Amino acid sequence: MTAVIEVEGLHKVYVRRKRLERREAHAVDGLDLSVPEGGVFGFLGPNGSGKTTTIRCLLGLVRATEGHYRILGAEPGDLASVIGRIGSIVETPLLFPTFSGRRNLRLLADLGGFAGRDIDGPLDRVGLLDRADDQVRTYSLGMRQRLALAATLLKDPDLLVLDEPANGLDPAGIREIRELLRSLADEGRTVFVSSHILSEVQQTCDRVAILSRGRCVTSGTVDEVLHAGASSALILKTANLDGALAALAAKGITATRHGDHLRAEVDPARSAQLNHTLAEAGHWLTELRPDEASLEDVFLRLTGEAEDEP
């Protein structure tokens, strides 16, 4: 499988000096990463995990302290040879507030060597064609984010590198971005997206990598990551939860109550045995299912940190 992004042992150290004291902050600490061609790749991590710093290194915005990386096969010193095939959004996009959305895109097209390139197509794809002639200062944060995404499409890129593209969007806008990213991937492009909206990543991405403290702690298809993080437990419901809890304890089965259900530390393969045990004690189940891990569960288990990053 061809890799469009390859990272080996990436380090980025920021040195801070206060009076005579020298301190080092490791933003990225030995990161290894491989992003295959095609599909949507989710780049996840809590605040300070190194996502944005990694993206800035890949795009030549900061210089790595150590390590090797290639993007579309190009080494850092040869980035100019492939930059025309890459569309990117890094952090909050800067736009001219008194210019219209269309004029902003026209200016970016002219500066990028794309004079005469179609503007309405990208505007339509991000749902801004009807506001294209309004000044950007009248746009919401989400609309500005969509305008920035339209700017990345001016190049007709093979690879999109997007840092929090759904930032500031309402639920409807997030759904639109999800559908747009999937449609871009369906066209054969690769979409590399950092995000803290884990439910959206689970619905949108084909593959994910999870960072913690500057290192990749797991990567793979969404199903692989979920399976690796799955717990061996069963969720059950019955009319008398306290009675069922006591019946399980009498058989040496560990279980805990969570609101309207019990969580039993039993391998899902033993569900029939568990059902029989409770039935013998006079407890009839209304629900019995495996405790399936969500991407959020896996994320928190692996990082041990909050899930939000600006």
Stockholm file with secondary structure:
# STOCKHOLM 1.0

chainA/1-310         MTAVIEVEGLHKVYVRRKRLERREAHAVDGLDLSVPEGGVFGFLGPNGSGKTTTIRCLLGLVRATEGHYRILGAEPGDLASVIGRIGSIVETPLLFPTFSGRRNLRLLADLGGFAGRDIDGPLDRVGLLDRADDQVRTYSLGMRQRLALAATLLKDPDLLVLDEPANGLDPAGIREIRELLRSLADEGRTVFVSSHILSEVQQTCDRVAILSRGRCVTSGTVDEVLHAGASSALILKTANLDGALAALAAKGITATRHGDHLRAEVDPARSAQLNHTLAEAGHWLTELRPDEASLEDVFLRLTGEAEDEP
#=GR chainA/1-310 SS CCEEEEEEEEEEEEEEEETTEEEEEEEEEEEEEEEESSEEEEEECCTTSSHHHHHHHHTTSSCCSEEEEEETTBCGGGGGGTGGGEEEECSSCCCCTTSBHHHHHHHHHHHTTCTTCCSHHHHHHTTCGGGTTSBGGGSCHHHHHHHHHHHHGGGCCSEEEEESTTTTCCHHHHHHHHHHHHHHHHTTCEEEEECSCHHHHHHHCSEEEEEETTEEEEEEEHHHHHHHTCCSCEEEEESCHHHHHHHHHHTTCCEEEETTEEEECCCGGGHHHHHHHHHHTTCCEEEEEECCCCHHHHHHHHHCSCSCCC
#=GC SS_cons         CCEEEEEEEEEEEEEEEETTEEEEEEEEEEEEEEEESSEEEEEECCTTSSHHHHHHHHTTSSCCSEEEEEETTBCGGGGGGTGGGEEEECSSCCCCTTSBHHHHHHHHHHHTTCTTCCSHHHHHHTTCGGGTTSBGGGSCHHHHHHHHHHHHGGGCCSEEEEESTTTTCCHHHHHHHHHHHHHHHHTTCEEEEECSCHHHHHHHCSEEEEEETTEEEEEEEHHHHHHHTCCSCEEEEESCHHHHHHHHHHTTCCEEEETTEEEECCCGGGHHHHHHHHHHTTCCEEEEEECCCCHHHHHHHHHCSCSCCC
//
